[in-house]
Amino acid sequence: MKRLRVCLSLFLSLVTLLYPGHAVFASSGPSFTSEMREAIQRGIIPADMQSDYQAEITRLEFCRLLDGLEKYWSEGSMDLAAAAAGRGLDRAAVQFTDTNDTTVLACDALGIVAGVGGGKFNPEAPITRQEAARMLYNTAEHLTQVTTDEFGHYPRGQSVSEFPHIFGDSREIRSWARKEITWVYRYGVMAGTNGNLFKPNDGLTREQACTAALRLFNVFGNLPANTLPPPEIYPVGTYSSLSGLVELTSPAGYVDSNLQWRATDELGHVWPFTEKYAVVTDSVGVGIGSCHIIDNRGKTLLADFKGTAGRFAQAQLFGNLAELYDRSGGGWLVNLADGTVYNQTYIMDNYAEGMLGAAFQQDDGSQLYGYFNENGQLTIPPVYLYAGAFRDGKAAVQKQDGTYELIDRTGREISQFLLDFGPNSQGMPNVTLGATVLRSLGDMLAVEFTDGEIALYTPDRAYILGDCDNILLCQNGQFICEKNWRYTLYNANGTPVSASYANDLNEIAPGRYLGQINGTDYALIDENGDQLAIFHLRVGGTYAPYNVITDDSGLFVYQQDKRSLVVTDYFGKQIGVITQPYDIGTFQLVNGLIYLSPLEYDGPGENTENPELNPPYYFPNGKRVMFS
C-alpha cells in the first residue's frame, strides 16, 4: 500500500509562511470558490454530495467524505474498505442494526468512528462538530504517521498540538473530544467562530465538512499550509524570597505553546492580559505585610499617595479600582485610571455583569450603597440602604423610604417588589413589613421575617420557604435551602430537585453543584439534581469543596490526597490525574493548563526546582509540560 507520510520538518517550515486561510464556519464567498473547488477537483467530495452544500452532513456522508480523502491519499488505489482489509481487519465483525454500508463498517473497523450504542450507528443523523473533530483526528492517527511523527520532532516528548485553547463554550466539550478538538484547532483543520465559540453540539454543513477534509490533507504538506491560530501564552511566576510565594499576576516572563520564551517587555508585566494592573507582594506577616501596585509596563503606581510611598498593608484590585489599606487601618478606594479617590468606601463583592456594588460611609456613621461600572466610574450614586448583585441586567435595591425595587445598569427603576402581593394575595406579607434582607441576586430577593420565616420574592412571584433556615441564591435562578444542616437544591419555581445533602451543598459553576455525602466524598450534580460524579476530596488545609477549582476551560480540578490532583470535564468525566513526589500546596487553572505553586521551593538545593526556570505546568491529562 502506497501511503503519504508527513515530513514534519517540511510541515513546520510551511506553516510559518503567511498563506491565506478561512474559518471553517464560512459558508459562502472565497472559502467556497477556492477550497471547495480544490476539494472537488482532487476527487475528495463524492459526486452525489456536490450539491446542497448548506445542508447538514450526516454521519454516513461524513464517512463517505473520509473515504474520498483516502482514495486521494492513495492516488485512487485504495478506499477505506481496502485499507481495513489490507490491515487484516474483519469488517464482518462489525454489525449495526441500522446500516450495512461498507464505508461505515470500514471506518468502524479502522477505529475512525463508533456506533451510538445499542447496536446502532444512526447513519442519517447530522454529525456534530465535536464528533467530526474526533473522526478527523482518528483518520490522521490511524491512516497516517502525523500524530506519531509530531511528537518525535520535539525532544521533550510533547507537541504544540497538545496545548488546549479555551473557547467561550468549552464547558460543552465532552471528555472524549477534548484532545481531538485541540488537535484540529492547532493544525488549522477546524476553527471557531468570530465570537470564539466552537459550538461542539452544532451540526456541520457539507461545505464546512468538505473544507475540513481538505485542510486535513493540507496537514501533510502536499498543499499550501493551513492558517494556524496564534500560540497560547502562559506566565512564568516570579518567586519572591520575602513572601515565599510564586506570583503569576506579575510574571518574570512568559512561554508560549510553541515553547518559545516571551519577555515582559514584549507582552507586558501584568497577567492575565485582560487586566491593566497587578498587586506585587513585598513581604508577608502580621504587622509587616507590604505590597505595591504596578501597571502593564512594570511601573510602580501611587508612589506619592498620602505618604505611603506606594506601599500598602493590603491591596485588592477590581479592574481599574484599587481598595487600599495602610498599617494604621486607613482605607481608600482609588480609580487607577483617572486618580479619583473615594474615602471610607468599601467594595461589597466582585464584579457581576460589569457592575460593582460598594458601601459609602456617611458622616453619621451609617452607610449608603451605590455601583461602579467596569471602568471604575461611579455610575449609580450611593442612595440606597441596600444594593444587591446584578444578574441578567437587574439588581434589587432598598430605597431610603424602606421600599424595595428592581433597577437596571443605569439605575433606572424597572419595577417594585410585590406591590400586588399583600396579605390578600397568596397570604404573603409585604416585603417592607418586618423583613430583613438575607441576600439577593438579580431579581431574586430573599428575606427573613421577625418570626424567623424565610421568603423568596421576585417582582412577579413569592413564596414562604417553610423548610428553610437559610438560603443560597444561584446564578441560573435556582436556590439552595438549608434546614438543620441538610441542603437541598430547588428550581426557579420553588420545587426541590435534588437529594438532601449533609453539611454542605454549593454552586461551584453555572449549573453545577457539589453536595457532601460524607467526610470526604462529594457528589457533583447538575441543575436537575442528577448526580454526575463523586469527587473524593482531601479535607484539611483548604476546606472542601473550596479546593475544587474551575474556569472557562470547562474543567474541574480537585485535590484527592496530599500528593495528587484529579482533572474532570464539566460532566464529571475524569480526564487525568496529576501526581507529585511531594505534598501539593496551592494549584490553579491557567489558560487551560494546571499550575502547581511549588511551595517546596526553598531556593537552590536538593529536591527543589526553580519555578522561574521550569514552571510547573501540567496538561489536563496529567502530563508535565516541559518548557526547558
Sequence and secondary structure as in RCSB ss.txt:
>XXXX:A:sequence
MKRLRVCLSLFLSLVTLLYPGHAVFASSGPSFTSEMREAIQRGIIPADMQSDYQAEITRLEFCRLLDGLEKYWSE
GSMDLAAAAAGRGLDRAAVQFTDTNDTTVLACDALGIVAGVGGGKFNPEAPITRQEAARMLYNTAEHLTQVTTDE
FGHYPRGQSVSEFPHIFGDSREIRSWARKEITWVYRYGVMAGTNGNLFKPNDGLTREQACTAALRLFNVFGNLPA
NTLPPPEIYPVGTYSSLSGLVELTSPAGYVDSNLQWRATDELGHVWPFTEKYAVVTDSVGVGIGSCHIIDNRGKT
LLADFKGTAGRFAQAQLFGNLAELYDRSGGGWLVNLADGTVYNQTYIMDNYAEGMLGAAFQQDDGSQLYGYFNEN
GQLTIPPVYLYAGAFRDGKAAVQKQDGTYELIDRTGREISQFLLDFGPNSQGMPNVTLGATVLRSLGDMLAVEFT
DGEIALYTPDRAYILGDCDNILLCQNGQFICEKNWRYTLYNANGTPVSASYANDLNEIAPGRYLGQINGTDYALI
DENGDQLAIFHLRVGGTYAPYNVITDDSGLFVYQQDKRSLVVTDYFGKQIGVITQPYDIGTFQLVNGLIYLSPLE
YDGPGENTENPELNPPYYFPNGKRVMFS
>XXXX:A:secstr
       HHHHHHHHTS      TT  STHHIIIIIHHHHHTT S GGGSS TTSB BHHHHHHHHHHHHHHHTT
TS  HHHHHHHTT  GGG   SS   HHHHHHHHHTS    BTTB  TTSB BHHHHHHHHHHHHHHH SHHHHH
HHT TTS  GGGS    TTGGG  HHHHHHHHHHHHTTSS   TTS   TTSB BHHHHHHHHHHHHHTTTSSS 
       EEEE EEETTTTEEESSS SEEEETTS EE HHHH SSSSTT SEEEEEEE STTT EEEEEETT  B
  TTSTT TT BSEEEEETTEEEEE TTS EEEEETTT  EEETEEE SS BTTBEEEEEE TTS EEEEEE TT
S EEEEEEESEE B BTTBEEEE TTS EEEE TTS EEEES TT STTSTT   TTSSEEEEEEETTEEEEEET
TS EEEEETTEEEEETT SEEEE TTS EEEEETTEEEEE TTS B S  EES EEEEETTEEEEESSSSEEEEE
ETT  EEEEEE   SSS TTTTEEE TT EEEEEEETTEEEEEETTS EEEEEE SS    EEEETTEEEE  TT
  SSSTT   TTTS  EE TTS B    
